Amino acid sequence: MSRYQGLGPVRPERHRTTRVARASAVLAVAALLTTGCSGGDSSKPVPARAVSQSATPGELSVKVGSTEDLPAVTITGATVRAGSDGEGELAMVVRNDSSIPEHLVMVSTSAATGSTLKVPGSGGNVPPVGVLLPPKSPVTFGTQDGYHVVLHHLNVPSGATEVPVAVLFARLGLVHLQAVTGRS
């Protein structure tokens, strides 16, 4: 009769070490989730997001807080152009007014079934992290040498002069603006 009878299967010590490591990792993640990930003073208020939409459609300025190390973006010339094949494009200039990099992750409009960000030149898709917006620099969308926002199955209502557009940034979050309609 074995001395391990009734104790279940005998497992080598390395399995126990793996289980302990997994359990420790789960507990560490749980501790972070329950206590929060802030390293600073939680009593400080979160800076307000100031959205300044121009009276001119296709323009928007968004800033969080009042320092240069917080997200700030300006969008100008936002124009939705319908193509003859049912596809469309959003042309615009996005300027990162912050001192740290930002990424444009996604664009959406109720006038299209979906959108795809395309890189200059090859026309390949942009990586999931989005289009890098370098600090204090503009990035142009919709030109021959620039990035492209392809709008799939674009359906601009007849007579519409503006289309609602939502733009998602990695740090700034989701912003909304009205893009001017035009023909490509």
ABEGO torsion letter per residue (X at the ends): XBAABGAEBBBBAAAAAAAAAAAAAAAAAAAAAAAEABABBAABBBBBBBBBBBABBGBBBBBBEABAABBBBBBBGBBBBBBAAGBBBBBBBBBBABABBBBBABBBBAABAEBBBBBBGAGBBBBAAEBBBBBGBBBBBGBAABBBBBBBGBBBBBGBABBBBBBBBAAAEBBBBBBBBBBX
